[in-house]
Amino acid sequence: MAFVVAAAPLLLHPQAHPAQPPTQALASLDESSLSRLPVYSETLTGEHMEPASFILVGTQDQLVHTFESRGWDEADRSTLANTLRAFAVGFQGGQYPTAPVTPSFMASQPEAVAFQKATAANTLRQRHHIRIWRSGYTVPDGRSVWEATASFDDGIEFAGAAKVPTHHIDPNIDAERSYITGTLGYPDNLIPFTHPQMGHNGSGDEFFTDGKAELLTLR
């Protein structure tokens, strides 16, 4: 989702939110330990959206290097100016490789970073993208545990009663999970994280998932 320009709260800069609480250590990455992690992304008002489809273990440098070395662009922080720019570029069919994503939350915290990758059409109307949060947990060696949701923007729609322009997502978010894992060069390491389900994101777009997450230890 991008292009949300009518609702000022959704343009809040992530740094305006309270600092992350102190991290806690997980004894291991087994099912029992991972059950302590937050499960769902949320709207600004706390409504559940997609469950996490990635659990990533590594430093912030490893995280950024993993994506950028594979051709992903880090999204700009959402501001009124760059959101309006994205709005204009998208409707003109142009490209803005570092366009902002609509801020989402997990455990009441905004995403720490987001990455996106253009399609062959090379237009902002379509893009692969992933939002990544600090989970608040570390593994025994001190590296951070991150969580992420991902979806494919397949076009532009006018969402809600106010008909706010935004991206429409492909409902098969598991396909985007597989795509991202492949582009990063990691083998599948799917683990049960929640239950198979259908739901909708903050714009009302439907999604479905098998409830699994990729557990990736970054190199």
Secondary structure, 3 states (H helix, E strand, C coil): CCCCCCCHHHHCCHHHCCCCCCCEECCCCCHHHHCCCCCEEECCCCCEEEECCEEEEECHHHHHHHHHCCCCEECCCCCHHHHHHHHHHHHHCCCCCCCCCCCCEECCEECCEEEEECCCCCCCCCEEEEEEEEEEEECCCCCEEEEEEEEEEEEEEEECCCCEEEEEECCEHHHHHHHHHHHHCCCCCEEECCCCEEEECCCCCEEEECCEEEEEECC
